[in-house]
Every structure is written in structure tokens, then in C-alpha cells.
Amino acid sequence: MAPKLTRRRLLGTLGTGALASTAGCMSALGFETQSAWRDPPLVENRPDAVYVPAITEGMKMYGKQTAGPYGVALTYSYPHRFWTLTGTEFSKTVVESDDSIHLMVSLWDAETGMVLPVDSGLTIEILRDGNLVSEEIAYPMLSQQMGLHYGSNYALDGEGSYEVTVRVGGVSLRRTGAFEGRFGQAETATFDIEFDTDELYDVPLTNPENPGSRGAISPMEMANVPVGRAPDPESLPGRHLGRATSGDAVFHAFALDADRFGDGTYLYVSPRTPHNGIVLPMMGLTATVSHDSGTTETDLTRTLDPELGYHYGTSVDSLDAGNEVRVAVAVPPQVARHDGYETAFVEMEPTTFTVPS
């Protein structure tokens, strides 16, 4: 069974005789006393794929509410490292000495429960006694425990009461079907929270079995907060052109005849993480269709649809049996990543699908 520990217990033993009794557990988790919790272990020789991290951190919830069409949940954990991506270049964000907490926001459609990747920004503002403590745009993030969410590390002004306002900038990407015209407006959700280090330090730490192996920790299911799983491919409409992988991402391609997408045949791709099936947003994809009369190349547009979920699609004149569809990744998912995802979905080779008979 994977060892578990809390940071409150860890802190309570540092510098006391009781430290010896927990040394084995701390060693199993990979902690050294001088670093305590701010630099937890990282798997060496990580694969260029999704992998089981060396340590996982639990989380707790401050609350959830509805703001316009959005469901919003505010959760928290220890400050921890993460990686941001610009193009194909990573930048590691380390825990600073004044970081107090890692705040996370989950955002979904209150009617359908579908997680919403917001491309126009989500801001977290923190006030104490009416005075601004922090205000910054939260990163869209992938986490094995939390799925697709928004978050960052924040420095607070000690324990006590705070007002946290989440400002949703709206969804600017294409929306189709019953989603057309929805999610365009900005909304806010405000949470009154108590920052208590005892509560924070009671969040459990776990080191999973087989760290570094290809695989993933299952997301935490918390109070009906969705984690952003892509639709089951068997539930998606249209002709299934096949399944392919690139950069350890899983791609399912489909051809669909539906008036709401315009004339011709709608070609769409539904990408997701392996193991947990979390949607992969904010990519740049192109498709090249090879047929008897030549080839046609087109961009695949990021689209939100109540049936197809978050996907990438375009209308083509036709897709006939034997035609080849080559999908290339011009831009990998522009989302920050927690341990276990930072080495995947970066170097992504083209994939090819053949239209079945």
C-alpha cells in the first residue's frame, strides 16, 4: 500500500525526537528535512509520455456555485511546481518562499456538466478586508488528480478570512448546436474562504506504486465536480475513421453528415489523454485529405458542441472509402501541466486515418 503522510504531521515532527519514528515514511516519500515539502521528489529518466508521478497531493474544496451558465468550483492544495508551455518550449514554475496555497478553479456548463476550456482568460482576485492581496490570470492546467482546470500558486497575508472572486472571460471559440450563442458573456463567482494552515497541512500526500512507469493516477471525484473527460468514442456520432496516437495523446477521427456544420461532410477529431481520457484543448491541427483528384489541406477549428464535446473540425466536400486523412499538430496543447503530464503531448508526429468502406 502506498505510504501516506500529511504536511502538518511532517511539520510537527521536524526538529523533535519524534522525527526518527517518521523518518522511514519521509524517506519512502522522498523528502529530505531541509526541503520539507517545497521540493518534492521528481521521477528520474521520465518517459516522453504520461507517467505515474513520484508523489501526489490531495486537495480540499472551498465551495462551488453557479454563475450565469457556468458551474464554478474553488479547490485548494499545497503550493507545488508546474510547467507552462509556450509553443513547444517549457518553463518550470517552482514554489517560491512566500507561496501560501495552490488555488484551482473547475469550470463547466451548469446544464450539461461539460467542462469548458476558456481561451479568453480566467482571473482569480483575492481580497482581505477590502484590500487587494493578489490578482492574476490563472493558468489552464492538466493534472492527473484534478483533470482540466485553472490554477496557480498564491501568496496570502497570513491566516484568516479572504474574499476570492473568479472572473470568467467567456468562451470565444466556435460553438455549435445548442451551444451556439452561449458562454460568450463574462461572469463572476465570489467565495468567502478561511485560510487555515492546519486545514491545508492535513491534505494527504501519497507516493504511488511504480513511479515513472507509463500510466496515470485516477482523478479525484469530488462533490460532482467534472474533471473534463472527453466523450466515449462509441457515443460520438458519425463514421469512426479510427484511433491513432501521437506524443502519447489519443486521437479519434470521425466523418459526420450534419446540417449545423454546413455543406459537405464534417471531419472532426476528438483528442484526449491516455488512461484518464481528459480532453486536450488549445491545439493547432491541420488535416490533409488525399483522394483520386488530389489532396486538400485545411485547418481544423477548435469547436465546442453539446454532442461532440470539445473537438477540432472542418467541412470537406466528401470523404469516400479509401481516402486518407492526415492530421498534423502545428501547435501542441497550450496548457500548463503538473507532474506526470509535463513530458507528454509536446513532440507530436502526424497521424493518418483511412476512411472505411
C-alpha positions in Angstrom: 0.0 0.0 0.0 1.3 3.5 -0.9 2.6 5.4 2.1 0.6 8.5 3.2 1.6 11.5 5.2 0.3 15.0 5.8 2.4 18.1 5.9 1.0 19.0 9.3 2.3 15.7 10.7 5.6 16.3 8.9 6.0 19.8 10.3 5.1 18.6 13.7 7.9 16.1 13.7 10.6 18.3 12.3 13.2 19.2 15.0 11.7 16.8 17.6 12.6 13.4 18.9 9.5 12.0 17.0 11.3 12.7 13.7 13.1 9.4 13.9 9.8 7.5 14.1 8.6 9.1 10.8 12.0 9.0 9.0 11.2 5.8 7.2 7.9 7.2 5.9 9.5 10.5 4.9 12.3 8.6 3.1 9.7 6.5 1.3 8.1 9.7 0.1 11.4 11.1 -1.0 11.5 14.1 1.4 14.7 15.5 3.0 14.3 17.5 6.2 15.9 20.6 4.7 13.4 20.8 1.8 10.4 19.6 3.8 7.6 19.9 1.3 8.7 22.7 -1.1 10.7 20.5 -3.5 9.1 17.0 -3.5 10.8 14.2 -5.4 10.6 14.1 -9.2 10.9 10.9 -11.2 14.3 10.5 -12.9 14.5 9.3 -16.5 10.9 10.3 -17.2 9.4 8.8 -20.4 8.2 11.1 -23.2 4.7 10.1 -22.3 2.2 10.2 -19.4 3.8 8.6 -16.4 2.9 7.8 -12.7 4.4 10.7 -10.6 6.7 10.2 -7.6 4.2 11.9 -5.3 0.6 13.0 -5.4 -1.0 15.7 -3.3 -4.7 15.6 -2.3 -7.0 18.6 -2.4 -9.9 20.2 -0.5 -12.8 22.3 -1.6 -13.7 25.9 -0.6 -17.1 25.7 -2.4 -18.9 25.6 -5.6 -21.7 27.8 -7.2 -23.4 28.8 -10.4 -22.6 32.0 -12.2 -24.7 32.5 -15.3 -24.3 29.4 -17.4 -21.2 28.3 -15.6 -20.7 25.9 -12.8 -17.7 27.0 -10.8 -15.8 25.2 -8.0 -12.8 26.6 -6.0 -10.5 24.0 -4.5 -7.0 24.1 -2.9 -3.9 22.2 -2.2 -0.3 22.9 -1.2 1.8 25.2 -3.4 3.5 23.0 -5.9 5.6 23.1 -9.1 4.1 23.0 -12.5 5.3 23.6 -16.1 3.9 26.1 -18.6 4.2 25.7 -22.3 4.7 28.3 -25.0 4.8 26.7 -28.4 7.0 23.7 -27.7 9.1 25.4 -25.0 8.6 24.5 -21.3 9.1 26.8 -18.4 9.2 25.3 -14.9 7.3 27.3 -12.2 8.9 26.5 -8.8 7.4 27.1 -5.4 8.5 30.4 -4.0 9.2 31.0 -0.3 6.2 33.3 0.1 3.7 31.0 -1.7 0.9 30.0 0.6 -1.5 27.9 -1.4 -2.3 26.4 -4.8 -5.8 27.6 -5.8 -7.7 25.7 -8.5 -10.9 26.5 -10.4 -13.0 24.0 -12.2 -15.4 25.4 -14.8 -18.3 23.6 -16.6 -21.6 24.1 -18.3 -24.2 24.1 -15.5 -26.8 22.4 -17.8 -24.8 19.6 -19.3 -21.8 19.2 -16.9 -19.3 19.6 -19.8 -16.0 21.2 -18.7 -15.3 24.4 -20.6 -11.8 25.3 -21.8 -11.9 29.1 -21.7 -9.5 30.6 -24.2 -10.2 34.3 -23.3 -8.9 34.1 -19.7 -10.0 33.3 -16.2 -8.8 35.6 -13.4 -8.5 35.0 -9.6 -8.7 38.1 -7.4 -8.0 37.8 -3.7 -9.1 40.5 -1.2 -8.6 40.8 2.6 -10.6 43.4 4.4 -11.3 45.0 1.1 -7.6 45.3 0.2 -6.2 43.6 -2.8 -3.8 40.8 -2.0 -3.4 39.2 -5.5 -5.0 39.4 -8.9 -3.7 37.4 -11.8 -4.8 35.2 -14.7 -5.0 31.5 -13.7 -3.3 29.0 -16.0 -5.3 26.4 -17.8 -3.8 23.2 -16.4 -3.8 19.4 -16.7 -3.5 17.4 -13.6 -3.9 13.7 -13.1 -5.9 14.2 -9.9 -7.8 17.3 -11.0 -8.2 16.8 -14.7 -8.6 20.0 -16.7 -8.8 23.1 -14.5 -7.3 26.6 -13.9 -4.9 27.4 -11.2 -1.6 28.8 -9.8 0.3 29.3 -6.6 -0.7 32.3 -4.5 0.9 34.3 -1.6 -1.5 35.2 1.1 -1.2 37.6 4.0 -1.3 35.1 6.8 -4.2 33.0 8.2 -7.7 34.4 8.3 -10.6 35.4 6.1 -10.3 36.2 2.4 -12.7 37.0 -0.5 -11.8 35.2 -3.7 -13.5 36.3 -6.9 -13.3 34.2 -10.0 -13.8 36.2 -13.2 -14.6 34.1 -16.3 -13.8 35.9 -19.5 -16.1 33.9 -21.7 -15.6 31.4 -24.5 -14.5 32.9 -27.8 -14.0 29.6 -29.7 -16.7 28.4 -32.2 -19.8 27.0 -30.6 -22.3 24.9 -32.4 -25.7 23.2 -31.9 -27.4 24.2 -28.6 -24.1 25.8 -27.5 -24.3 28.5 -30.3 -24.6 31.9 -28.7 -23.9 30.6 -25.2 -20.8 31.1 -22.9 -19.9 34.4 -24.6 -20.6 36.6 -21.6 -18.2 37.4 -18.7 -19.4 36.2 -15.3 -18.0 36.3 -11.7 -18.3 33.9 -8.8 -17.2 35.1 -5.3 -16.2 32.8 -2.4 -15.6 33.7 1.2 -12.8 31.5 2.4 -10.8 30.9 5.6 -7.1 30.2 5.1 -6.1 27.8 7.9 -2.7 26.2 7.7 -3.8 23.3 9.9 -6.5 22.5 7.3 -4.0 22.9 4.5 -1.4 20.7 6.1 -3.9 17.9 6.7 -4.2 17.4 2.9 -2.7 14.0 2.3 0.5 13.2 0.4 0.9 9.8 -1.3 3.6 8.2 -3.2 2.0 5.9 -5.8 3.3 2.5 -6.7 5.7 2.2 -9.7 6.5 5.9 -10.1 7.9 6.6 -13.6 6.0 3.8 -15.2 3.7 4.7 -18.1 0.2 5.2 -16.6 -1.7 7.7 -14.6 -3.4 8.3 -11.2 -7.2 8.3 -11.5 -8.8 11.7 -11.0 -10.3 12.5 -7.7 -14.1 12.5 -7.8 -15.1 15.5 -5.6 -18.7 16.6 -4.9 -19.8 16.1 -8.5 -17.2 18.4 -10.0 -16.4 17.2 -13.5 -12.8 16.6 -14.4 -13.1 17.1 -18.2 -13.2 13.7 -19.7 -13.7 13.6 -23.5 -16.8 11.8 -24.7 -16.6 8.0 -25.1 -15.8 7.4 -28.8 -18.5 4.9 -29.0 -21.0 7.6 -28.1 -19.8 10.1 -30.8 -21.9 10.4 -34.0 -20.6 9.8 -37.5 -18.4 7.2 -39.2 -15.4 6.4 -37.0 -12.3 6.7 -39.1 -10.1 5.1 -36.5 -7.9 5.7 -33.4 -4.3 6.9 -33.5 -1.7 8.1 -31.0 0.8 11.0 -31.2 3.0 12.3 -28.4 1.1 9.8 -26.2 -2.2 11.6 -27.0 -5.1 9.6 -28.3 -6.9 10.8 -31.4 -10.3 9.6 -32.7 -11.4 10.8 -36.1 -14.9 10.9 -37.5 -16.9 11.9 -40.6 -20.4 13.3 -39.9 -23.2 14.5 -42.1 -25.0 17.2 -40.1 -26.6 20.4 -41.4 -25.4 22.5 -38.5 -21.8 22.2 -39.6 -22.5 23.4 -43.2 -22.4 21.8 -46.6 -20.5 18.6 -47.3 -19.1 16.2 -44.7 -17.9 17.3 -41.3 -14.5 15.9 -40.5 -13.7 16.1 -36.8 -11.0 14.9 -34.4 -11.5 14.2 -30.7 -8.2 14.1 -28.8 -7.7 13.1 -25.2 -5.1 11.9 -22.7 -4.4 8.2 -22.5 -5.5 6.3 -19.3 -7.9 9.0 -18.0 -9.4 10.3 -21.3 -9.1 14.0 -20.3 -9.8 16.4 -23.2 -6.8 18.1 -24.8 -7.6 21.7 -25.7 -5.9 24.7 -27.2 -4.1 22.8 -30.0 -3.5 23.8 -33.6 -4.4 21.0 -36.0 -4.4 20.7 -39.8 -5.9 17.9 -42.0 -4.8 16.8 -45.4 -7.4 14.7 -47.3 -6.0 12.5 -50.2 -8.5 11.4 -52.8 -8.5 10.5 -56.5 -8.4 14.0 -57.8 -5.6 15.2 -55.5 -5.2 16.5 -52.0 -6.9 19.1 -49.9 -5.4 20.7 -46.8 -7.4 22.6 -44.3 -7.2 23.8 -40.7 -9.3 22.1 -38.0 -11.2 24.6 -36.0 -11.5 24.4 -32.2 -15.2 23.9 -31.5 -17.5 23.3 -28.6 -20.6 21.2 -29.3 -23.0 19.5 -26.9 -22.9 16.2 -28.8 -19.3 16.1 -29.9 -17.7 17.9 -26.9 -14.6 20.0 -27.3 -13.1 18.9 -30.7 -11.4 20.1 -33.8 -13.3 20.1 -37.1 -14.0 21.4 -40.6 -16.3 20.7 -43.5 -15.0 19.0 -46.6 -16.7 18.2 -49.9 -16.8 14.5 -49.3 -15.0 11.6 -47.6 -15.1 8.4 -49.6 -14.0 4.9 -48.8 -10.2 4.6 -49.2 -9.5 8.3 -48.8 -6.6 9.0 -46.5 -6.8 11.8 -43.8 -3.5 13.0 -42.4 -3.8 15.0 -39.2 -0.8 17.1 -38.2 -0.2 19.0 -35.0 1.0 22.5 -35.7 0.7 23.6 -32.0 0.6 21.1 -29.1 -1.9 21.7 -26.2 -1.0 25.1 -24.8 -1.9 24.2 -21.2 0.2 24.0 -18.1 1.0 20.6 -16.7 1.5 19.0 -13.3 3.8 16.1 -12.6 3.1 13.2 -14.9 1.9 15.2 -17.9 4.9 17.6 -18.5 6.8 15.2 -20.8 3.8 14.2 -23.0 1.9 16.0 -25.8 4.8 18.1 -27.0 6.7 16.4 -29.9 3.7 15.1 -31.9 4.1 13.4 -35.2 1.3 13.4 -37.8 -1.3 10.6 -37.7 -3.1 9.0 -40.7 -6.6 7.6 -40.9 -8.2 5.7 -43.8 -11.9 6.2 -44.5 -13.5 2.7 -44.1 -15.8 1.1 -46.6 
